[in-house]
């Protein structure tokens, strides 16, 4: 159900988890701004940045703590500026925690998530802290931490509010794990030049089979931040007059096979509302047959 990692896990999951947790985030430019706060300690200015920084600080505090105890819970409340009532709630939570600790793992970690949300242990931050504390326990016991989109996070809250059992929540989590696992696949190390060389070699195939006339590379490989877990981020432009594919998934499948790793494709001119401007600033043309 839950997957253990061998020697390490992709620590980019930490940032991804916090990014999706932030209920005040906005798609436009939000990703890179919050990434700078997480990795470069850039000063938080906007409301969404301040909220993200709060969660980041609590997460890093709990991640660095040797134990999870009343002390860590109360300190987390203080970092979130919660009142005395919530500190008392954390004491009740820890009493239950110690009693339930003998449960089978990772069912016990799911119980932690369930209890924090059910009893609103961290008041308005209960949803966020439930996932943070849950992931800390997974990581500390060699399980791959989980990432939930905000939509799924709020879905689990509705299920808990509807009195879902811990066992049923456990099964639900197992069905949602793919979002996290895709960030945990290890690939062979590649360079930007190798990606360019491969795609240039497939230029005619991409044009003839899919009508792809232009390809850009952006993301971690352009920024020289790629790791063995990194996917490849591409923009593609398609000539509609010579389009030959039936489904866009065919393009994803082809590029994944060509490059030997997960590929994220953005189609030129088809941007969702609030699409970030950063990819446009950093993208580099690989080939242009327009």
C-alpha positions in Angstrom: 0.0 0.0 0.0 2.6 2.6 1.1 6.0 2.3 -0.5 9.3 2.3 1.4 12.4 4.1 0.0 15.8 2.4 0.1 18.5 4.9 1.0 16.9 8.2 0.3 13.8 9.9 -1.1 13.5 12.8 -3.5 13.6 15.8 -1.2 11.9 17.9 -3.8 8.8 16.2 -2.5 9.1 18.4 0.6 8.7 21.6 -1.4 6.0 20.1 -3.7 4.0 19.0 -0.6 4.2 22.5 0.9 3.4 24.2 -2.4 0.2 22.3 -2.9 -0.7 22.8 0.8 -0.8 26.6 0.5 -4.5 27.5 0.1 -3.6 31.1 -0.7 -1.2 30.3 -3.6 -1.9 31.6 -7.1 -0.8 29.7 -10.2 0.7 32.8 -11.9 4.3 33.1 -10.8 3.5 31.5 -7.4 5.6 28.4 -8.0 9.0 30.1 -8.5 8.4 32.7 -5.8 7.6 30.1 -3.2 10.4 28.0 -4.4 12.8 30.9 -3.7 11.4 31.2 -0.2 11.9 27.5 0.4 15.4 27.0 -1.1 16.9 30.5 -1.0 15.2 32.0 2.1 13.9 34.9 0.1 11.8 37.3 2.3 8.1 36.6 2.3 6.1 39.6 1.2 2.6 38.7 0.0 -0.1 37.0 2.0 0.4 33.7 0.2 4.2 33.9 0.8 3.8 34.6 4.5 1.5 31.6 4.9 3.8 29.4 2.9 6.8 30.5 5.1 4.9 29.7 8.3 4.2 26.1 7.1 7.8 25.8 5.8 9.2 26.8 9.2 6.9 24.3 11.1 7.8 21.6 8.6 11.5 22.1 8.9 11.3 22.3 12.7 9.4 19.0 12.9 11.7 17.4 10.3 14.8 18.3 12.3 13.3 17.1 15.6 14.5 13.8 17.0 11.2 13.0 18.5 7.5 13.8 18.0 6.2 14.8 21.5 4.1 17.3 23.4 7.1 19.7 23.2 7.1 19.7 19.3 3.3 20.0 19.2 3.2 23.0 21.5 6.2 24.7 19.7 4.3 24.2 16.4 1.3 26.0 17.9 3.5 28.9 19.0 5.0 29.1 15.5 1.5 29.4 14.0 0.5 31.9 16.7 -2.3 29.7 18.0 -3.9 30.2 21.4 -3.8 28.4 24.7 -7.0 26.4 23.8 -5.2 24.8 20.9 -2.2 24.0 23.1 -4.6 22.1 25.3 -5.9 20.3 22.3 -2.4 19.2 21.4 -2.0 17.7 24.9 -5.2 15.7 24.4 -3.9 14.7 21.0 -0.6 13.5 22.4 -2.4 11.4 25.1 -4.3 9.6 22.4 -1.1 9.4 20.3 0.8 7.5 22.9 -2.2 5.1 23.4 -2.5 4.4 19.7 1.2 4.2 19.0 1.1 0.4 19.1 -1.2 0.3 16.1 0.2 -1.3 12.9 2.2 1.0 10.8 1.5 2.9 8.6 -2.2 2.7 9.8 -1.0 4.6 12.8 0.2 7.4 10.6 -3.2 7.6 8.9 -4.8 7.7 12.3 -2.6 10.8 13.1 -3.9 12.5 9.9 -7.5 11.5 10.7 -7.4 12.7 14.3 -5.8 16.1 13.7 -8.5 17.0 11.1 -11.3 15.4 13.1 -10.5 17.2 16.3 -9.2 20.4 14.7 -6.0 20.1 16.8 -4.3 23.0 15.0 -7.4 25.1 14.5 -7.4 26.7 11.0 -4.1 25.0 10.2 -5.4 21.5 11.0 -5.6 20.4 7.4 -2.1 21.5 6.6 -0.5 20.2 9.8 -2.3 16.9 9.4 -0.4 16.3 6.2 2.9 17.7 7.5 2.9 15.5 10.6 1.7 12.5 8.6 4.5 13.0 6.1 7.1 13.5 8.8 6.1 10.1 10.3 6.3 8.4 6.9 9.7 9.9 6.1 11.1 9.1 9.6 10.1 5.4 9.1 11.5 5.1 5.5 8.2 5.5 3.7 7.9 7.8 0.7 6.1 11.0 1.8 2.8 11.8 0.1 1.8 14.8 -2.0 -1.8 15.8 -2.3 -3.2 18.4 -4.5 -5.3 20.9 -2.6 -8.4 19.4 -4.2 -7.6 15.9 -2.8 -6.6 17.3 0.5 -10.0 19.0 0.9 -11.7 15.8 -0.3 -10.1 13.8 2.5 -11.4 16.4 5.0 -14.9 16.0 3.7 -14.6 12.3 4.1 -13.4 12.7 7.7 -16.1 15.1 8.4 -18.5 12.5 7.1 -17.2 10.0 9.7 -15.0 7.9 7.4 -13.1 5.2 9.4 -9.3 5.2 9.8 -9.2 1.9 7.9 -11.2 3.3 5.0 -9.1 6.4 4.9 -6.0 4.2 4.7 -7.4 2.5 1.6 -8.2 5.9 0.1 -4.7 7.1 0.7 -3.3 4.0 -1.0 -5.4 4.9 -4.1 -4.0 8.5 -4.1 -0.3 7.5 -3.8 0.5 7.7 -7.6 0.8 11.5 -7.4 3.7 11.1 -4.9 5.2 8.0 -6.5 5.8 9.8 -9.9 8.2 12.1 -8.0 10.1 9.2 -6.6 11.1 7.3 -9.8 14.9 7.3 -10.3 16.2 7.8 -13.9 19.7 7.8 -15.4 21.5 11.1 -15.1 21.0 13.2 -18.3 22.4 16.5 -19.4 20.6 19.3 -21.3 22.9 18.6 -24.3 21.9 15.0 -24.4 18.2 15.9 -24.4 18.8 18.4 -27.2 20.8 15.8 -29.2 18.0 13.2 -28.9 15.2 15.5 -29.9 17.1 16.9 -32.8 17.7 13.3 -34.0 13.9 12.7 -33.8 12.9 16.0 -35.4 11.6 14.4 -38.7 9.7 11.7 -36.8 8.0 14.3 -34.5 7.1 16.5 -37.5 5.8 13.6 -39.7 3.9 11.7 -37.0 2.5 14.5 -34.9 2.9 17.8 -36.8 5.3 19.1 -34.2 7.1 22.1 -35.8 8.8 23.6 -32.8 10.1 22.4 -29.4 11.4 24.3 -26.4 13.0 23.0 -23.3 12.4 24.7 -19.9 12.5 23.8 -16.2 15.2 22.1 -14.1 17.4 21.0 -17.1 17.6 24.6 -18.3 18.3 26.0 -14.8 21.0 23.3 -14.3 19.0 22.0 -11.3 18.1 18.5 -12.6 18.5 15.5 -10.4 18.0 11.7 -11.0 14.3 12.3 -10.2 13.7 15.2 -12.6 11.2 15.0 -15.4 11.7 16.9 -18.7 9.7 20.0 -19.3 8.9 20.8 -22.9 6.8 23.3 -24.9 5.7 22.0 -28.3 4.0 23.9 -31.2 1.8 21.9 -33.6 0.9 22.8 -37.1 -2.8 22.1 -37.2 -2.8 21.7 -41.0 -0.5 18.6 -40.8 -1.6 17.3 -37.4 -1.7 13.5 -37.6 -2.3 12.3 -34.0 -5.6 11.2 -32.6 -4.9 11.9 -29.0 -2.4 14.1 -27.2 -1.5 11.2 -25.0 0.2 9.7 -28.1 2.6 12.7 -28.0 3.4 12.2 -24.3 3.9 8.5 -24.8 6.2 9.0 -27.8 8.4 11.6 -26.0 8.6 9.5 -22.9 9.8 6.5 -25.0 12.3 8.7 -26.9 13.8 10.4 -23.8 13.5 7.4 -21.4 11.8 9.4 -18.5 8.7 11.2 -17.5 7.9 14.2 -19.7 5.7 17.2 -19.0 4.4 18.8 -22.2 2.9 22.2 -22.5 1.2 22.9 -25.9 1.9 26.3 -27.3 -1.1 28.6 -27.2 -3.1 26.3 -24.9 -2.4 27.8 -21.5 -4.7 27.5 -18.5 -5.8 30.7 -16.7 -3.1 32.1 -14.5 -0.3 30.1 -16.3 3.0 31.2 -15.0 5.2 33.6 -17.0 8.5 32.0 -15.8 8.6 29.2 -18.4 8.5 31.8 -21.2 11.4 33.6 -19.6 13.7 30.6 -19.3 12.6 28.3 -22.2 15.2 27.6 -24.9 14.4 26.5 -28.5 15.6 23.0 -29.4 14.4 23.0 -33.0 12.2 25.2 -35.2 10.6 23.9 -38.4 7.9 26.6 -38.8 
